[in-house]
Amino acid sequence: MSKRDPDNWREVMGQFNLNRLLDPQEIAVIGGSNSAGTVGNIVMKNLVDNGFTKSIFPVNPKYKEVLGIPSKRSVSELDEGIDLAIIATPIRTVPGIIRECIDRKMGGAVVLSAGGREAGESGRLVEQEIHVLIENSGFRIVGPNCLGIIQTRGRLNATFVSGMPATGSMALVSQSGAICSSILDLAFKEQIGFSHFISIGSMLDVDFGDMIDYLGNDPAVKSILLYIENLKNFRKFMSAARSVSRVKPIIVLKAGKSTAGAKAAASHTGAMAGEDAVYDAAFKRAGLVRVDTIEELFDCAELMAKQPRPKGPRLGIITNGGGPGVMAADFLSSHGYEPVPLDPRTVAELDEVLPVCWSRSNPIDILGDATFDRLRQTLEVCLASRNFDGMLVIFVPQAMTDPVRGAKALVETIKRHRYPVFACWMGGKSVAEAIDLLNNAAIPTFDTPERAVRAFLYMVTFTRNQEMLLEVPRKVSRDIVYEQQKAEEVFARYSGETFVSEADVHEILKAYNLPIVRTEIATSEDDAVRLSRSVGYPVVIKLLSPDITHKTDAGGVQLDLRSDQDVRTAYRCIMAAAVQFREDARIDGVSVQPFLAKPDFEILLGAKRDPDFGPVILFGMGGIFTEVLRDRALALVPMNRLLARRLMQETKAFRLLQGYRNRPPADFEKLEEMIVCLSQLLVDFPQISELDMNPVIIKDTRPVAVDARMLVLEGAVSSPMHLVISPYPGEEISRMVDEEGTELVIRPVRPEDAPLFSELFKVLSPTTIYHRFFGVMTKLPPELLSRFTQIDYDREIALAAIDEAPEHERMLGGARIVGEADGKEGEIAVLVGDPWQGKGIGAGLMRRCLDIAEKRGFKHITGTVLKENRHMIALARKMGFKIDSGDDCQEYTIQISLNGGGGPARKPASPAVDS
């Protein structure tokens, strides 16, 4: 079954039972041993020595007790309901042990045993046997072939690596046990605190998506580090990462940046969209910060664990040596940022505490004879200034300075500030004591200025990611209409792996509003002349051959033909060149197009179906130098206008498209529309394997494709399950008539709806605001507006009631169900503007949300309602919800069951909504 099958993409159970693995009350150590140096012995010692105070049950038929704790001979002798089993036995024994654990109603297991699929076919069969055993059982597995898990709050060290890091707010999830142990060693050295160390090994069950969801919902976890070698369930990973990265930074190191994925391809796009580039695009879309090396992962880990994140890129640099300050500034500049200039007030205040010959600029050189007081006073001025978003302090050992006293000055000064400050104490033995002092004071230290600046910039990247998540696409002048049925008729002519004819490609592109230059097909020399006259001179003629991908390479393009004789000569040249280029090539004739002389710009717009992430759009510099310049950016489908603009902004071509000298800027709204239209084409037709529009010529500001090539390959799944990001569910658009006879559109929310939400908020009374948001609000914060309009439709249902009156489109209300990661539980909320309350709109929205939830397989829907909100309570009762007062004297809980979930069942749907 495909990993993106609609019934299977949640094939593992989300957060179900993970709390029993990561916060267990009782642990069975299967293979626990008294034999020193064995994995079973090390695990037992780690649990005991690191202070796990809850119940431990060793299981080993060889011993009556292990480390003084009574031992059981087998799992079957254990009481039922133990949370976690740590399995430290040979892999061949694991299936039998798992079967017994399931019989004893355990929550799950950490399987340390190696020898699974990484060992070959026999190991793969063992893993397959385990998978069959746990399927539909609720029993969870971390591993096999993993290091284990550490959870510092509970003093849980269920690994075979000794030691327990300090309790902190950062979690690490890694496929590599070696990476885990290396970062653990760093944590001891640098006094870095962690909440979790999780080695997930082969990911037979629990994978990165599960762990991101779990850690994202743990309030004690403030940031997450990932070391990824490969992903398993790509759609679940993207859904989890996009959800959690809005509230917590996720730093990822992806191993394997080779070009193995960029194999020979049938198009420019295919050749330029390699495996690692697609991962990069996916991480950006999910809001993750990607680092390139283990060193950078370590540096980010330290900075995140110890300091608040900067709000921007304005870095202040204080140094007692000019050279290191310049190195820091150069490195900052090489990454597109400059040291922020000092304002006159800051310069004046520094003049009062620094020698006359100080640098009077940033970097702030406090000179080699800087005293304890000079460093402290400089820091005080800078921390009080509004110039900076972060501060780097560089110390170079010199005869007149004491590294330890300098470190103490830094520690004492920033005690009174919550501010991103980090240190670079350069040197070796002479600064070791000072570095220890800084580490113990939770000030991150770096051995070179470049490493310090790089770590700072990664945190700036996270800040920028968060800002981009809050951006809102602007409202456009018109909606785009697609002729999907027309395109379906064309695609029906093709099966298997094949190129679509040029005429059919043009027909498909036109059906999806993608501008393509007029093109006529000539099958003979006389045809070419006749059609050239019809098109109008000057013309271009191009070779048509399914076997020759790049026409220019084969001499298959002739430009600026101004007469019948030019066309005849060009036709003969093209035919001769094609035969010489490839003797057995199939030749279908030539295409005839108008010649667009002196275009302003040439770009490439294309797409490729990645085997893991689905369709990917590529935008970049076009024309014959596409693969030479390799100026391109990639993005995952689906796209909206805001994402389209960001895609363009990632290329050097974007600066050219803004216009220069006598060349006008491109029509960016039209370019955005092209990308959005291409995205919708890829959403609707999974069989598109590769598509090139190269070049897209921009002339007189307007873009038009002059060449297009499409390769189709029959897919295993239907739309939209070929995507890793759920598309806009246009099939859920319906209509209703309110109690006053006004016809409304009930449709899923779009990112472009932000202005409509803002207008709706303005008509809400203070009482309605209090009832919906459980507090007082005078305006809708950007982060909340973004949350309401940028929807993950894999997990959420969000509908708006729209009055499409010609004079003024407006939103009258909205409803949403926010689902849990397992897709079974959800929380509902409804909001209707005060002028339209009592007209049946809230009931219509709620009913439609429940319809969709039931169709998607949700089992339980709940909500929280203030007891004074009588209208919502009455609506919930009308819809069949059970009203539960609970223990809170201020709130009711409402709940309803769908699809046989037990509890109060949903009443049959009313015909009030015409779907």
Secondary structure by P-SEA (a helix, b strand, c coil): cccccccccccccccccccccccccbbbbcccccccccaaaaaaaaaaaaccccbbbbbcccccccccccccccccccccccccccccccccaaaaaaaaaaaaccccccccccccccccaaaaaaaaaaaaaacccccccccccccccccccccccccccccccccccbbbbcccaaaaaaaaaaaaaacccccccccccccccccaaaaaaaaaacccccbbbbbccccccaaaaaaaaaaaaacbbbbbbbccccccccccccccccccccaaaaaaaaaaaabbbbbccaaaaaaaaaaaaccccccccbbbbbbccaaaaaaaaaaaaaaccccccccaaaaaaaaacccccccccccccccccccaaaaaaaaaaaaacccccbbbbbbbbcccccaaaaaaaaaaaacccccbbbbbbcccccaaaaaaaaaaacbbbbccaaaaaaaaaaaaaaaaaaaaaacccccccbbbbbaaaaaaaaaccccccccccaaaaaaaaaaacccccbbbbbccaaaaaaaaaaacccbbbbbbcccccccccccccccccccaaaaaaaaaaaaaaaaaacccccccbbbbbcccccccbbbbbbbbbbccccbbbbbcccccccccccccccccccccaaaaaaaaaaccccccccccccccccaaaaaaaaaaaaaaaaaacccccbbbcccccccccbbbbcbbbbbbccccccccccccccccccccccccccccbbbbbbccccccaaaaaaaaaaaccaaaaaaacccccccccaaaaaaacccccccbbbbbbccccccbbbbccbbbbbbccccccbbbbbbbcccccccaaaaaaaaaaaaaaaaaccccccccccccaaaaaaaaaaabbbbbbcccccbbbbbcccccccccccccccccccc
